[in-house]
Amino acid sequence: MKSDDWTPMSPEATTIPQESVGQRDRRAIEQAFGRLDPVALGAAVGLVVGIGLALATAALLLQGGSWVGLHLMRLGHFLPGYAVSWPGLAIGMIDGAVVGFVVGWVTAWLWNGYHRFFIAVVLARERARAIRRELQEL
């Protein structure tokens, strides 16, 4: 494109489409309170819990002793197949990852739901204030 081919756009073409104040406010609030991705948070928490449990089990197994990991042994009641042993380490890592994923997913779902509700309440209050102001002007 040559510089002499340039022509200014008409004022009608450069106008920004008007949107209601409520839509702009909603987008601004939604950007301020970021949405969490449930799958991403679930995967991150699951990875941390699974690796954390595997490292704790490995540390106890390497430490050795007559009664290895009395406290971690109790996790076998909640995590099927887990034991403070090398095979139990792998099973516990998978169990921990699954539990962590569920906890992370539920946390993100609750976070997003709470913020959706909060945004709706804030916007409803603002609409009520706007209506009240309009009625007072009558």
C-alpha positions in Angstrom: 0.0 0.0 0.0 1.4 3.3 -1.0 1.3 6.4 1.2 -0.7 8.3 -1.4 -3.4 5.5 -1.5 -4.3 6.3 2.1 -7.7 7.9 2.7 -9.2 8.6 6.1 -12.1 6.5 7.2 -15.5 8.0 7.5 -16.6 9.0 11.0 -19.4 6.4 10.8 -16.8 3.6 10.2 -14.6 4.7 13.1 -17.4 4.9 15.8 -17.2 2.3 18.4 -20.5 0.3 18.8 -22.3 1.4 21.9 -22.9 -1.2 24.4 -24.9 -0.9 27.6 -23.1 0.2 30.7 -24.1 -3.1 32.3 -22.2 -5.2 29.7 -19.1 -3.0 30.0 -19.3 -3.2 33.8 -19.8 -7.0 33.7 -16.8 -7.5 31.4 -14.6 -5.3 33.6 -15.6 -7.2 36.8 -15.1 -10.5 35.1 -11.6 -9.5 34.0 -10.8 -8.3 37.6 -12.0 -11.7 39.0 -10.3 -14.1 36.7 -12.0 -17.4 36.0 -10.2 -20.6 37.1 -10.0 -23.5 34.7 -11.2 -26.5 36.7 -9.2 -29.1 34.6 -6.0 -27.1 34.9 -6.3 -26.5 38.6 -7.3 -30.1 39.1 -4.3 -31.3 37.2 -1.9 -29.0 39.1 -3.2 -30.0 42.5 -3.3 -33.7 41.6 0.3 -33.6 40.4 1.4 -31.9 43.6 -0.5 -34.2 45.9 0.6 -37.4 43.9 4.3 -36.4 43.8 4.2 -35.2 47.4 2.8 -38.5 48.7 5.3 -40.4 46.6 8.2 -38.4 48.0 7.0 -38.7 51.6 6.6 -42.5 51.1 10.1 -42.8 49.5 11.7 -40.7 52.2 10.2 -43.1 54.9 11.3 -46.2 53.0 14.8 -44.9 52.5 15.0 -44.0 56.2 14.1 -47.6 57.2 13.4 -48.8 60.7 11.2 -51.4 62.3 8.0 -49.5 62.1 8.1 -47.4 58.9 5.6 -44.7 58.4 3.0 -45.3 61.1 1.1 -42.1 60.2 1.2 -42.7 56.5 0.1 -46.3 56.9 -3.3 -44.9 58.0 -3.8 -43.4 54.5 -4.4 -47.0 53.4 -7.8 -46.7 55.0 -8.7 -43.9 52.6 -6.6 -44.6 49.5 -7.3 -48.1 48.2 -4.1 -50.2 47.7 -1.8 -47.7 49.4 0.8 -49.0 51.8 4.2 -47.7 52.9 6.1 -49.9 50.4 7.6 -49.5 47.0 4.6 -50.9 45.2 2.4 -48.9 47.5 4.3 -45.8 46.5 3.1 -46.1 42.9 -0.4 -46.9 43.9 -0.4 -44.0 46.4 0.9 -41.6 43.8 -2.0 -42.5 41.5 -4.5 -42.3 44.3 -3.1 -39.0 45.5 -3.3 -37.6 42.0 -6.9 -38.6 41.6 -7.9 -37.2 45.0 -5.9 -34.0 44.3 -7.6 -33.6 40.9 -11.0 -33.9 42.4 -10.1 -31.4 45.1 -8.7 -28.9 42.6 -11.6 -29.3 40.2 -14.2 -28.8 43.0 -12.2 -25.8 44.3 -12.2 -24.1 40.8 -15.9 -24.9 40.3 -16.8 -23.3 43.7 -14.5 -20.3 43.0 -16.1 -19.7 39.6 -19.6 -20.1 41.0 -19.0 -17.8 43.9 -17.6 -15.1 41.6 -20.5 -15.5 39.1 -22.9 -15.0 42.0 -20.9 -12.0 43.3 -20.9 -10.4 39.9 -24.6 -10.9 39.5 -25.2 -9.3 43.0 -23.0 -6.3 42.3 -24.6 -5.6 38.9 -28.1 -6.1 40.3 -27.4 -3.5 43.0 -26.0 -1.1 40.5 -29.1 -1.5 38.3 -31.3 -0.9 41.3 -29.3 2.3 42.1 -29.7 3.5 38.5 -33.4 2.9 38.6 -33.8 4.6 41.9 -31.9 7.7 40.5 -34.1 7.8 37.5 -37.2 7.6 39.6 -36.0 10.4 41.8 -35.4 12.6 38.8 -39.1 12.2 37.8 
